[in-house]
Amino acid sequence: MAKDKSKKSDGDEFAKPSEAPSGGDGFTLTSDENRGKLLLITPLRTERIEDKFSKEPGATKEIIVADVAVLDEKKPAKSEEHEEVYVF
């Protein structure tokens, strides 16, 4: 499972939203680092988000939200899990 990289305040169980890292745990499917690796993608749901590149006001596009595991075939214990990844 991906580690929580947010800073936690003294005595608080959860970090403030302003202290959370942007983009979840920073995992990107299209990263060159992931090229040629074995990925296990588990779709969870679809969501509609604002289409920032559309010229039509209020336009949205559908994305898939999935859990992604980057599998390490030689050392399975070093496989990485990433939750709630947006797949466009």
C-alpha distances in whole Angstrom, upper triangle without the diagonal:
4,6,9,12,15,18,19,22,24,24,22,19,18,18,21,20,23,20,17,16,18,16,13,11,14,12,16,16,20,19,21,18,17,21,21,18,17,14,13,14,14,16,16,19,22,23,26,26,29,30,31,33,35,38,39,38,35,34,31,29,26,23,20,16,14,10,10,9,11,12,14,17,18,15,13,11,11,9,6,5,7,8,12,13,17,19,22
4,7,9,12,15,16,20,22,23,21,18,16,16,19,18,20,17,14,13,14,13,10,7,10,10,13,15,18,17,19,17,16,19,21,17,17,15,15,15,15,17,17,20,22,22,25,24,27,28,28,30,33,36,37,36,34,32,29,27,25,22,19,16,14,11,10,10,11,13,15,18,20,17,15,13,11,10,7,6,6,7,11,12,15,18,21
4,6,9,12,13,17,19,20,18,15,14,14,17,16,18,15,12,12,14,14,10,8,11,12,15,17,20,19,21,18,18,22,24,20,20,18,18,19,19,21,20,23,24,24,27,26,28,30,30,32,35,38,38,37,35,34,31,29,28,24,22,19,17,14,14,13,14,16,17,21,22,19,17,15,13,13,10,9,9,10,13,14,18,21,24
4,6,9,10,13,16,17,14,12,10,10,13,13,14,11,9,9,12,12,9,7,11,13,16,19,22,20,23,21,21,24,26,23,23,21,21,21,21,22,21,23,24,24,26,25,27,29,28,31,34,37,37,36,33,33,30,29,27,24,22,19,18,16,16,16,17,20,21,25,25,23,21,18,17,16,13,12,11,11,13,15,18,21,24
4,7,9,13,16,17,15,14,12,10,12,12,13,10,7,7,10,11,9,7,10,12,16,19,21,19,22,20,20,24,26,24,24,22,23,22,23,24,23,25,26,25,27,25,27,28,28,30,33,36,37,35,33,33,30,29,28,25,24,21,20,18,18,18,19,21,22,26,26,24,23,20,18,18,15,14,13,14,15,16,19,22,24
4,6,10,13,15,12,11,9,6,9,9,9,6,5,6,10,12,10,9,12,15,18,21,23,22,25,23,23,27,29,27,28,25,25,25,25,25,24,25,26,25,26,25,26,28,27,30,33,35,36,34,32,32,30,29,28,25,25,21,21,20,20,21,22,25,26,29,30,27,26,24,22,21,18,17,15,15,16,17,20,23,25
4,7,10,12,10,11,9,6,8,10,10,6,7,9,12,15,13,13,15,18,21,25,27,25,28,26,27,30,33,30,31,29,29,28,28,29,27,29,30,28,30,28,29,31,30,33,35,38,39,37,35,35,33,32,32,29,28,25,25,23,24,24,25,28,29,32,33,30,29,26,24,24,21,20,19,19,20,21,23,27,29
4,7,8,7,7,6,5,8,10,11,8,9,12,15,18,15,15,18,21,24,27,30,28,31,29,29,33,35,33,33,31,31,30,29,30,28,29,31,29,31,29,30,33,32,35,38,40,40,38,36,37,34,34,33,31,30,26,26,24,25,26,27,29,30,34,34,31,30,27,26,26,23,22,20,20,21,23,25,29,31
4,6,5,8,8,6,8,11,12,9,11,14,18,20,18,19,21,24,27,31,33,32,34,32,33,37,39,36,37,34,34,33,33,33,31,32,33,31,33,31,32,35,34,37,39,42,42,40,37,38,36,36,36,33,33,29,29,28,29,30,31,33,34,38,38,35,34,31,29,30,27,25,24,23,24,26,28,32,34
4,6,9,10,9,11,15,15,13,15,18,21,24,22,22,24,27,31,34,36,35,37,35,36,40,42,39,39,37,37,36,35,36,34,35,36,35,36,35,36,38,38,41,43,45,46,43,41,42,40,40,39,37,36,32,32,30,32,32,33,35,36,40,40,36,35,32,31,32,29,28,27,26,27,29,32,35,37
4,7,9,10,12,16,17,15,17,20,23,25,23,23,26,29,32,35,37,36,39,37,37,41,43,40,40,37,37,36,35,35,33,34,36,35,36,35,36,39,39,42,44,47,46,44,41,42,40,40,39,37,36,32,32,30,32,32,34,36,37,40,40,37,35,32,32,32,29,28,27,26,27,30,32,36,38
4,5,7,9,12,14,13,14,17,20,22,20,20,23,26,29,32,35,34,37,35,35,39,41,38,38,35,34,33,32,32,30,31,32,31,33,31,33,36,35,39,41,43,43,40,38,39,36,36,35,33,32,29,29,27,29,30,32,34,35,38,39,36,34,31,30,30,27,26,24,23,24,26,29,32,35
4,7,10,13,15,13,13,17,19,21,18,19,22,24,27,30,33,32,35,33,33,36,38,35,35,32,31,30,29,29,27,28,30,29,31,30,32,34,34,38,40,42,42,40,37,38,35,35,33,31,30,26,26,24,26,27,29,31,32,35,36,33,31,28,28,27,24,23,22,20,21,24,26,30,33
4,7,9,12,10,10,13,16,17,15,16,19,21,24,27,30,29,32,30,30,34,36,33,33,30,29,28,27,27,24,25,27,26,27,26,28,31,31,34,36,39,38,36,33,34,31,31,30,28,27,23,23,22,24,25,27,29,31,34,35,32,30,28,27,26,23,21,19,18,18,21,23,27,29
4,6,8,6,7,10,13,15,13,14,17,20,23,26,28,27,31,29,29,33,35,32,33,30,29,28,27,27,25,26,27,25,27,25,27,29,29,32,34,37,37,34,32,33,30,30,30,27,27,23,24,22,24,25,27,29,31,34,35,32,31,28,27,26,23,21,19,18,18,20,22,26,28
4,5,5,7,11,13,15,14,16,18,21,23,27,29,28,31,30,30,34,36,34,34,31,31,29,29,28,26,26,27,25,26,24,25,28,27,30,32,34,34,32,30,31,29,29,29,27,27,24,25,24,26,27,29,32,33,37,38,35,34,31,30,29,25,23,21,20,19,21,23,26,28
4,5,5,9,10,12,11,14,16,19,21,24,26,26,29,28,28,31,34,32,32,29,29,27,26,26,23,23,24,21,22,20,21,24,23,26,29,31,31,28,26,27,25,25,25,23,23,21,22,22,23,25,27,30,32,36,37,35,33,31,29,28,24,22,19,18,17,18,19,23,25
4,6,8,9,12,13,15,16,19,21,25,26,25,29,28,29,32,35,33,34,31,31,29,29,28,26,26,26,24,24,21,22,24,23,26,28,30,31,28,27,28,26,27,27,25,25,23,24,24,25,27,28,32,33,37,38,36,34,32,30,29,26,24,21,20,19,20,21,24,26
4,7,9,12,12,13,14,18,20,24,25,24,27,26,27,30,33,31,32,29,30,28,28,28,26,27,27,25,26,23,24,26,25,28,31,33,33,31,29,30,28,28,28,26,26,23,24,23,24,25,26,30,31,35,36,33,32,29,27,27,23,22,19,19,19,20,21,25,26
4,6,9,8,9,11,14,17,20,22,21,25,23,24,27,30,28,28,26,26,24,24,24,23,23,24,22,23,21,22,24,23,26,29,31,32,30,28,28,26,26,25,23,22,19,20,19,20,22,23,26,28,31,33,30,29,27,25,24,20,18,16,15,15,16,18,21,23
4,6,6,7,8,11,14,17,19,18,21,20,21,24,27,25,26,23,24,23,23,23,22,23,23,22,23,20,21,23,22,24,27,30,31,29,27,27,25,24,24,21,21,18,19,18,19,20,21,24,25,29,30,28,27,25,23,22,18,17,14,14,14,14,16,19,21
4,6,8,7,11,12,16,17,16,20,19,20,23,26,24,25,23,23,22,22,22,21,21,21,19,20,17,18,19,18,20,23,26,27,26,24,24,21,21,21,19,19,17,18,18,18,20,21,24,26,29,31,29,28,27,24,23,19,18,14,14,13,13,13,17,18
4,6,5,8,9,12,14,14,17,17,17,20,23,21,22,19,20,18,19,18,18,18,18,16,17,15,16,17,16,19,22,25,26,25,23,22,19,18,18,15,15,13,14,14,15,17,18,21,23,27,29,27,26,25,22,20,17,15,11,11,10,9,10,13,14
4,6,7,10,13,15,15,19,17,17,20,23,21,21,18,18,17,17,17,16,17,18,17,18,16,18,20,20,22,25,28,28,27,25,24,21,20,19,16,15,13,13,12,13,15,16,20,22,25,27,25,23,22,20,18,14,12,9,8,8,8,10,14,16
4,6,9,12,15,14,17,15,15,18,21,19,19,17,17,16,17,18,18,19,20,19,21,20,22,23,22,24,27,30,31,31,28,27,25,23,22,18,17,14,14,12,12,13,14,17,19,22,24,22,20,19,17,15,11,10,7,9,10,9,12,15,17
4,6,10,12,10,14,12,13,16,19,17,19,16,18,17,18,19,19,20,20,20,21,19,20,21,20,22,25,28,30,29,27,26,23,22,21,18,17,15,15,14,13,14,14,17,19,23,24,22,21,21,18,16,13,12,9,11,11,10,11,14,16
4,7,9,8,11,10,10,13,16,14,15,13,14,13,15,16,17,18,19,19,21,19,21,21,21,22,25,29,30,30,28,26,23,21,20,16,15,13,12,11,9,11,10,14,16,19,21,20,19,18,16,13,10,10,7,9,10,8,10,11,14
4,5,5,9,9,8,11,14,13,14,12,14,13,15,16,17,18,18,18,19,18,19,19,19,19,22,26,27,28,26,24,21,19,18,15,14,13,12,12,10,12,11,15,17,20,22,22,20,21,18,15,13,12,10,11,11,8,9,9,11
4,6,9,9,7,9,11,11,12,9,11,10,13,14,16,17,17,18,19,18,20,19,20,20,23,26,28,28,27,24,21,18,17,14,13,12,11,11,9,11,10,13,16,18,21,21,19,20,18,15,13,12,10,12,12,8,9,8,10
4,6,8,7,8,11,11,13,12,14,13,17,17,19,20,19,20,20,19,20,19,19,19,22,25,27,28,27,24,22,19,18,15,15,15,14,15,12,14,13,16,18,20,22,23,22,23,20,18,16,16,14,16,15,11,11,10,10
4,5,6,7,11,11,13,13,16,15,19,19,21,23,22,22,23,22,23,22,21,21,24,28,29,30,29,27,25,22,21,18,18,17,16,16,13,14,12,15,16,19,21,21,21,22,18,16,15,15,14,16,17,13,13,13,14
4,5,5,9,10,13,14,17,17,21,22,24,26,25,26,27,25,26,25,24,24,27,30,32,33,32,30,28,25,25,21,21,21,19,19,16,16,13,16,16,18,20,21,21,22,19,17,16,17,17,19,20,17,17,16,17
4,6,9,8,12,12,16,17,20,22,24,26,26,26,28,26,28,27,26,26,29,33,35,35,34,32,30,27,26,22,21,21,19,18,14,14,11,13,13,16,17,17,18,19,15,14,13,15,15,18,19,16,17,17,18
4,6,5,8,8,12,13,17,18,21,23,23,24,26,25,27,26,26,26,29,32,34,35,33,31,28,25,24,20,19,18,16,15,11,11,8,10,11,14,16,16,16,17,14,12,11,13,13,16,17,14,15,14,16
4,6,9,10,14,15,18,20,23,25,25,26,27,26,28,26,27,26,29,32,34,35,34,31,29,26,24,21,20,20,18,18,14,14,11,12,13,15,17,18,18,20,17,15,15,16,16,19,20,17,17,16,17
4,7,9,13,15,18,20,24,26,26,28,29,29,31,29,30,29,32,35,37,38,37,34,31,28,26,23,22,22,19,18,15,14,11,11,11,12,14,16,16,19,16,14,15,17,17,20,22,19,20,18,19
4,6,10,12,16,18,21,24,25,26,28,28,30,29,30,30,32,36,37,38,37,34,31,28,26,22,20,20,17,16,12,10,7,7,8,9,12,13,13,15,13,11,11,13,14,18,19,17,18,17,19
4,7,10,13,16,19,22,23,25,28,28,30,30,31,31,33,37,38,39,37,34,31,27,25,22,19,19,15,14,10,8,6,5,7,8,11,13,11,14,13,10,11,12,14,16,18,16,18,16,19
4,6,10,12,15,18,19,22,24,25,27,27,28,28,30,34,35,36,34,31,28,24,22,18,16,15,12,10,7,6,5,6,9,11,14,14,12,15,13,10,10,10,11,13,15,12,14,13,16
4,7,10,13,16,18,20,23,24,27,27,29,29,31,35,35,36,33,31,27,24,21,18,14,13,10,8,6,5,7,7,11,12,16,16,13,15,14,10,10,9,10,12,13,12,14,13,16
4,6,9,12,14,16,19,20,24,24,26,26,28,32,32,32,30,27,24,20,17,14,11,10,6,6,5,7,9,11,14,16,19,19,16,18,17,13,12,10,10,10,11,9,11,10,13
4,6,10,12,15,18,20,23,24,26,27,28,32,32,32,29,27,23,20,17,14,10,9,5,5,6,8,12,13,17,18,22,21,18,19,19,15,14,11,10,10,10,10,12,11,14
4,6,8,11,15,17,20,21,23,25,25,29,29,29,26,24,20,17,13,10,7,6,4,7,9,12,15,17,20,22,25,25,22,23,22,18,17,14,12,10,9,9,10,9,12
4,7,10,14,16,19,21,23,25,26,29,28,28,25,23,19,17,13,11,7,6,5,7,10,13,17,19,23,24,28,27,23,24,23,20,18,14,13,10,8,10,10,11,14
4,7,10,13,17,18,21,23,23,26,25,25,22,20,16,14,10,9,6,5,7,10,13,17,20,22,26,28,31,30,27,27,27,23,21,17,15,12,10,11,10,11,13
4,7,10,13,15,18,19,19,23,22,21,18,16,12,10,7,6,4,6,9,12,15,19,21,24,28,29,33,32,29,30,29,25,23,20,17,14,11,11,9,9,10
4,6,10,12,15,17,17,20,19,18,15,13,10,8,6,5,6,7,11,14,17,21,23,26,30,32,35,34,31,32,30,27,24,21,18,15,11,12,9,10,11
4,7,9,12,14,14,17,15,15,11,10,6,5,4,6,9,10,14,18,20,24,26,29,32,35,38,37,34,35,33,30,27,24,21,18,14,14,11,12,11
4,6,9,12,12,15,14,13,10,9,5,6,6,7,10,11,15,18,20,24,26,29,32,35,38,37,35,35,33,30,27,24,20,18,14,14,10,12,11
4,6,9,9,12,11,10,7,6,4,6,9,10,14,15,18,21,23,27,28,32,35,37,40,39,37,38,35,33,29,27,23,21,17,17,13,14,12
4,5,6,9,9,9,8,6,5,6,9,10,14,16,19,22,23,27,28,32,34,37,40,39,38,38,36,33,30,27,24,22,19,17,14,14,11
4,6,8,9,9,9,8,8,9,13,13,17,18,21,24,25,28,29,33,35,38,41,40,38,39,36,34,30,28,25,24,20,19,15,16,13
4,7,9,10,11,9,10,10,13,14,18,20,23,26,26,29,30,33,36,38,41,41,39,40,37,34,31,30,26,26,22,20,17,16,13
4,5,8,9,6,8,9,13,15,19,21,24,27,28,31,32,35,38,41,43,43,42,42,40,37,34,32,29,28,24,22,19,18,15
4,6,9,8,11,13,16,19,22,25,28,31,32,35,36,39,42,44,47,47,45,46,44,41,38,36,32,31,28,26,22,22,19
4,6,6,9,12,15,18,22,24,28,31,32,36,37,40,43,45,48,48,46,47,45,42,38,36,33,31,28,26,22,22,19
4,6,9,12,16,19,22,24,28,31,32,36,37,41,44,46,49,48,46,47,45,42,38,36,32,31,27,26,22,23,20
4,6,10,13,16,20,21,25,28,30,33,35,38,42,44,47,46,44,44,42,39,36,34,30,28,24,23,20,21,18
4,7,10,13,17,19,23,26,28,31,33,36,39,42,45,44,42,43,41,37,34,32,28,26,23,22,18,18,15
4,7,10,13,15,19,22,24,28,29,33,36,38,41,41,39,39,37,34,31,28,25,23,19,18,15,15,12
4,7,10,13,16,20,21,25,26,30,33,35,38,38,36,36,35,31,28,26,23,21,17,16,12,12,9
4,7,10,13,17,18,22,24,27,30,32,36,35,33,34,32,29,26,23,20,18,15,14,10,10,8
4,7,10,13,15,18,20,23,27,29,32,32,29,30,28,25,22,20,17,15,11,10,7,6,5
4,6,10,12,15,18,20,24,26,29,29,26,27,26,22,20,17,14,12,9,8,6,5,7
4,7,10,13,16,19,22,25,28,27,24,25,23,20,17,14,11,9,6,5,5,6,9
4,6,10,13,15,19,21,24,23,21,21,20,17,14,11,9,7,5,5,7,7,11
4,7,10,13,16,18,22,20,17,17,17,13,11,7,6,4,5,6,9,10,14
4,7,9,13,15,18,17,15,15,14,11,8,6,5,6,8,7,10,10,14
4,6,9,12,15,14,11,12,11,7,5,4,6,9,11,10,13,13,17
4,7,10,12,12,10,11,9,6,5,6,8,11,14,12,15,15,18
4,6,9,9,7,9,8,5,7,9,11,14,17,16,19,18,21
4,6,5,5,8,6,5,8,11,14,17,20,19,22,21,24
4,6,6,9,9,8,12,14,17,20,23,22,24,23,26
4,6,9,9,10,13,16,19,23,26,24,27,27,29
4,5,6,7,11,14,18,21,24,23,26,26,29
4,5,5,9,12,15,18,21,21,24,24,27
4,6,8,11,15,17,21,21,25,25,29
4,6,10,13,16,20,19,23,23,26
4,7,10,13,17,16,19,20,23
4,7,10,13,13,16,17,21
4,7,10,10,14,15,19
4,7,7,11,12,16
4,6,9,12,15
4,6,9,13
4,6,10
4,6
4
